[in-house]
């Protein structure tokens, strides 16, 4: 999303779309999050804040094809992100699939992405 003129599409799959929320929910991982993002204040409105990046996109931004498993721990976050994308009026599709945060589901999702890229389905 930070290089929207260079890409035609973005494919978030099973994404942890609200890092700040996950940080608050996981105090034992504070050192890990700090090592990656510095602090919650530095994370907010940065290139790692997906909700913020969505607000910075224009109608001509890359197509967003978002997929998440209905049993994935990040499913609710992905639903919120989908709503934010819709409110911003961006071209997108949200796909909910059966399954959790696991390889068997990811493998099928990756096959879908490869097919979409091959068919140039988002142009």
Secondary structure, 3 states (H helix, E strand, C coil): CCCCCCCCEECCECCCCCHHHHHHHCHHHHHHHHHHHCCHHHHCCCCCCHHHHHHCCCCCCCEEEEEEECCCCCHHHHHHHHHHHHHHCCCEEEEEECCCCCHHHHHHHHHHHHHHHHHCCCC
